[in-house]
Amino acid sequence: MKTLYRQFTVATLFILAISILIGFTIANIFYLTVTKEETIEQNVAIAEEIIQTVQNIPYSAESFTSYMQAVAELGYQIALVDSSSEMQFFGEPFDDTTLPEQAKRVVAENETYTGLDNFTGEIFMIGHFTNKLHNTVGVPFERDGERYGLFIRPDTKLVSTDIHSVLIGFVAAIALVSIVGMIFMARQLTRPIVQLTEATKHIARENYSFPLDIRRNDEIGQLSESFNLMQTQLQHNDLARKSFISNVSHDFQSPLMNIQGYADLLKSPALSDEDRFAYTSIIDQEAKRLSSLTRQLLILTSLDQGAYPMKVKDFQLDEQLKEVIRKYRWRLEEEDIHLSYQLSPTRFRGDAELLDNVWDNLLTNAIKYNKPGGSIEISLQANDSDVLLTFKDTGQGIPEEAIPQLFDRFFRVDAARKKDSTGLGLSIVHQIVTLHHGTIRVNSTLGSESEFVLTFPHPDLKQS
């Protein structure tokens, strides 16, 4: 497997090599276009100055040799060629003393020779440093009636040793620091990624408490924070899932056991008609409870998975609320509960079928937990910014500490409400309201009243 550390190292070394190659190429281009010509002109000028000095001052043979040796000691390599191609050298010896044909014209035809223009077979400016006779400049001159050629080049070993050492050391230091820094940075970058990889393996094994301590002020630090948040949320979701399964199992088991028990009792031949009717009523009630629980679970699951097909359309919200109220008129009369409403004619855009579940849950809860002779008030108002609905009842009320958990699944305020409640209704209400970009809040006084206030935004609303 190609690790990120290895890939980063290889990529950095490759970039370093490419950078060196590009830098070397640019340096050679600059040398070939600018520096080389200046160097040739400088060397020719020095050679001509030496010849002018020799011609202006009548040196003896010994003095001439001494003078040429003194010039060589100043940092030059010199070759003196006569008309018979005899050579005399001053300074450091050349590695190759072969004289090119073009250089022979210096003596034969009084031409100036510039060897730097003619070197081949070398890589770019490396030829400038080759210690060969053809890598010189040559100028003609006469001495004692005989024609000579003076070939000269700077002694790179003497002149450039220090600067070359500094340059080589500088390049080596840069390369070393770059490689060490790259290795250090690679370790710094890959260490938290390795930790994140290990953490994901623990999460795959449902261990959501793996300690991940990565403190960085960069993208990896942000990734670590997001990972910790994800780990916390997954732990919460896992607990919620297990709690959900436990609650569903319990809520299914209770009515099923009741149905099974009373069904067994119905088999008794000595059972009176009164008891038979009571038992069948209980079985019917528990079956309806199971049916309601199943329907609510299907709705909740669809909403969770985003699989519920939203059927958005324009409809009269006030008319829908009136229809829900008419549906429960018989129960209101049976429970001796007075209901009043004030519904402004409002055109609403949303999923009418889903919202019908909201009004149904809120109204049945207001009836179920009300007092005999109590009342329910329903209000609908629309303005330019939002639509406001309230369901207020004079029932049992809700403890203040229970309100934050009221919309949690399977949450019931107290044990007295467990028999006739699935604990899913308000959770469904909250999700449907949220799906319509609305909010819901609860105001309640224990033992006195409860008020559910729903607010929906106005952009998709039309008031008639």
N, C-alpha and C positions, 0 to 999 in steps of 0.2 A: 504494500500500500504506500502510495506517495503521501507522506505526511506534509502538513502545512509548513512545518519547520524546514524540511528538506526543500520544498518548493520555493520557500522564501529565500533560503540560502543560495540555491542555484540561480534564482532570478536576480538576486543582488550581485552575485559574481558575474553573471552574464552582462548585466548593466554596467558593472565596473569595467569589464573587458571592452565592451562597445564604446564606453566613454573614453578609455585610453586610445582605442583605435581612431575614434573621431578626432580627439585632441591631437594625436600624432599626424593625422591627415591634414588638419587645419594648419599645424605648425609647418609642415612640409610645403603646403601651398603658399604660405606666407614667405617661406625661405626662397622658393623657386621664383616667386613674382617680385620680391623686394630685396631680401637680404643677399641673395647670390650675386646680383649685379653690383650691389654696393661693395661686397667683398672682393669681387674681381677688380673693380676700379681702384679700390684701396691697395691691393697687392701690386697692380701694375704701376701705380704711383710710387710705391716704395721701391720697386725694382728700378724705375726710371731715375729716382733720386739717388740710388746707389751708383748707377752708371754715370750720372752727372757729376757726382763727387769724384769718381775714379777718373773721369776725363778731365776735370778741372784741376786735379792735383796729380802731378807726375809721380805716381808711386813706383818704387822699384819692385822687382819681382817678389822679394821677401816682404816688403811693406804691403804690397797688394794682397799677398796671401794672409798676412796678419790682419789687414783691414777686413777682408771677407770673413775671416774666422771670428773677428770681434762682432761683426753684424750678425753672424749665425748665433753667437752666444746671447744676443739680445732676444732670441726666440724665433729663429728662422732656420729653415733647411734650404740650402743653396746648392745648385749644380751648375757648374760652368762648363759649357760645351764649345769646343773650337771647330774649325772648318773641317777637320779630319775626324770629327765625332768622338774625339778624346774627351773624357769627362773628369772633372775634378769636383769633389764634394766637400761641403763645409757644414758643420753642425751634425745633428743626429742623422744616421744613415737611413736611406730609403729602403723599404721592403722590396720594392720592385724598381729597378733602374732602367727598364725598357723605355726607349724614347720613341714615341709615336711618330708616324710619317709627317703629320701636320706640324709637330714640334721641330722637325728638322728644317722646315722652311724658315724658321727664325734666323738661322745662320745663312742658309742658301739664298733666301729671297727677302731678307730684312722684314719679315712679318712678325706681328705680335701674336703670341700664343696664349690662349685662355683655356686651360685644361678643364676647368670647372664646367664649361659649356659642353664638353664632349664626353664626360664619364658616362659609362653605361654598365649595366649588369649589377647596379647597386640599388638598394631600396631608398628611393627619395633622396633625402639630404645626407644619408649615411655615407654616400660617396664623397662628401665634402671632407670627411675625416679619414679617408683611406691614405695610408702612408706610401704613396706611389709617385714616381716621377711624373707620370702623365697628369697627376692632379696638382699641377703648378701653373703659374703664369710665366711666360718667357718673353724677353725683350732682346733685340739685337744691339750690339755695340761693337766698336772697334778699339783695339789697343795695340799700339806699336805696329800699326799697319795690318794687323790680323783681325779677322772677323770672329766674334764670339756670340754665344747666346747665354743669357743669364736666366736661369730658371729658379724660381723662389716660391716658397709657401710658408705660412706660419707653422711653427712647430707646435702642434696641438697638444702634445704630451707635456710641453713646458708651459704653454700659455693657458691652456684650458683645464689643467688638472684640478685646480681648486674648485672652479665653478662647476665642473662636471661632477666632482664628488658631492658638492652641496646639492646639485640638481638630482643626482641619483638618490642621495639620502632623503631629499624632500619627497620624491616620488615614492620611495619605499615606505617612508613614514606615513604618507597619505594612504597608501594601499593597506598597510598594517592596521592603522587606526580605523579605516573603513571596514575592513573585514572583522576586526574585533567588535566594533560598534554594531555592525550588522548582526553578528552572532548574539550579542547582548540584546538587541532590539527584537530579534527573532524569538529569543527565549521569553522576553517580556510580553510579546504579543501572543505566543502560543500557550503560555502557562494558564491564563484564564480560560482559553478555549478548551484546553484539556480538562479543566475543572468543570466547565459547562457540559462537556461531553459525559463526564462521570456523573454529573447531576441528572442528566437526561436518562442515563441507565437506571438510576435509582427510582426516578419517576415512573419508568416503564415497569418497575417491580412494585409500584404503588407505595413507594416510600416518599412522602411529600414533605419530609422534614430534613432533607439533606442540607448541611450547613454550607452556604456559598458566600464566602467573604471576599468579594472583589471590589476594592475601592479605587476607582479611577474616574477622572474627569474627562472621559472621552467616549467614543461610540461604544467601546467594549464595556465601559462602566454603565452606560445607559442600557445596554443589552443585559447586563447582570441585574440591574434594578428591575427591568421588565421581566426577566426570568424569575426573580424572587416573587414578584407580584403574581405571575402565572402560577408558580408553585403554591402560593397561598390560596389562590382562587381554585386550583385543582383540588387542594386539600378540602376546601369548603364544599366544592361540588361533590367530592367523593363522600363526605359525611352526609351531605344533603341527599345524595342518591341512596345511600344505605338506609338513611332515616325514611326516605320516601318508600322504599321497598318494604321496610318493616311496618310502616303505617298502613300501606295499601294491603299488605297481608293480614294485618290485624282487622282492618275495616271490612275486608271481605270475609274473614273467618267468622266474625261475630254474627252477622245476619245469616250466614250459611248454617252455622251451628243451630241457630234458632229455628230456621226452616226445617232442618233435619230433625230436631227434637220434637217440634210440634207436629211434623208429618208422622213421626212414629206414634205420637199420642193419638192421632186421628185413626190409627189402625185398630184401636181398642173397640170391641163391639158393645161394651157397656157405657160408652161415652154418651152423655146427654146432648140434646140438640143445642142447648145453650152453650155448653163447653165447645162443641164442634164449631159453632159459629165464631166463638171467641178465638179459637185456635186458627181457623182459616183467615180470620181478620189479621191476626199477627203475622201469619205467613205472607198474606197479601202486602202488608205494610213493609215487611223485611225485603220482599221481592222488589217493591218499588224503590226501596232504599238502595238495593244493589243496582237497579237500573239507573237511578240517578247518579250513583257513584261512578258507574261505568261510563255514562255519557260525559260526565265532568272530566274524567280521566282522559277520554279521547280528545275532548276539546283542549285540555291543558297540554297534552302531548303534541297535538298539532301546532299549537301556538309556540311551544318550546322549539320545535324543529323547523319552524318557518314553513311548514307544509300546508298550513290552513289557507285555502284559496280565498283571498280577500275579494269580496264582491262589492266594490265601491260604487255608490250611486247617490243621486240626490233624492231625498225623501223628506216628508213632513215629520220632524221629530216630535212635535206636540201631539200629532195624531197617533204615533206609535206608543207614546206614554199613556194616552187615553185608552188605547186598546189593551195594554197590560193591566191597567186599573180595572177595566170591565171584566177581564178574565178572572180576577180575584175578588170580584164584588161579593160573591156568595160567601167566601171565607171571611171577609170583613164583617158581614152581617152575622155570621156564625160566631165570631170571636167578640162581637159587640165593640168593634173599633170604628171610630169616626175618621174618615179620610177626606181631606180637602186639598185642592190643588189650584195653582195659578200658573197656567202654561201659555206663554207668549207664542203666537204663530211663528214657527222657526223652520226654515229650510236648511237641512243638514246634509253634508256629504260624508258618507262613510259606509261601513258594512252593517246594514240594518239587522241581519241575522245575528251577528256577533253582539251588537249593542242590545238586542232584545234579551240576551243572557244577562247583561249588566242590570237592566231595569228589573228583570225577573228576580235576580238574586237579592238586590237591595230591597225590593218591596216585600218579598217573602220573609226576609230577615226582620224587617220592620214589623210584620204581622206576628211572626213566630215568637219574638222576644218582647212583645208589647204586653200591656196589662189589660185586663178586662175593663172596658169602658174607656180605654186610652184613645189616642189620636195619632194620625200620621199626616204630615204636611209635605206636599211635593211642589217644588217651584222650578220654573224654567224661564230664564231671561237671556236675551241676546243683545249685544251692543256692537260697536264698531271693532272691538278688539278681541272679544271672546264670547263664548256661550257658557252660562253658569246654571248648573242644576243642583238642587239640594233635596235630600230625603231626610226628614226629621221625624222622630217618633218619641213618644213618652213612655218608653219601655224600661228595661232593667238597667240600661246604661253599661258602660265598659270601664273597667279599672284603668287608671291612667298609665300604669306600668305595662298593661297589655296592648296598648295602642300601637307601639312600634312593631309588634309581632303580628298584628291583626291580619296582614296580607300574606303571611307565610303559609305554606301548604300544610294541611292537617293541623293547623293551630286552632285550638278551641279555648275560649276564655276561661271556662271552668268545667268541672266534671258534669254539672247538671245539663250541659248542652251537648254532651257527646252522643246521647242516644238518638237525637234527631238531627244531627249535623255531620256532614262528611269532612268538614274543615277545608274544603277546596273552593267553595263558592266565592269568597272574597279574593282569593288568589287569582281566580279566573277574571273577576271584575278588574283587578289591578292591571293584569296583563292586557286585557282588551282596551282599557282606557289608555294605557301606555302606547299600544299599537296605533291608536288614533291621535297620538301626540298630545294627550291630555294629562291632567293630574287629578289626584283624589286625596282628600284629607279628611280627618275625623275629629269632630268635637263631641265630647261626651262628658256627662256627669253621672257617676255611679248611682244607680237607684232612681234616676230621674229621667234622663233623656239622652238620645244619641242623634248626631247629625253628620251625614256624609255629604261632602261638598265636592262636586266634579266640575272641572274647568277644561274647556276645549278651545283651541285657537280658532281664530275667525277667518284666515285666508281662504279656506275652502268652503265657507258658509255663505248662504244667501238668505237674507231675511225677507219674508213675504209680507 
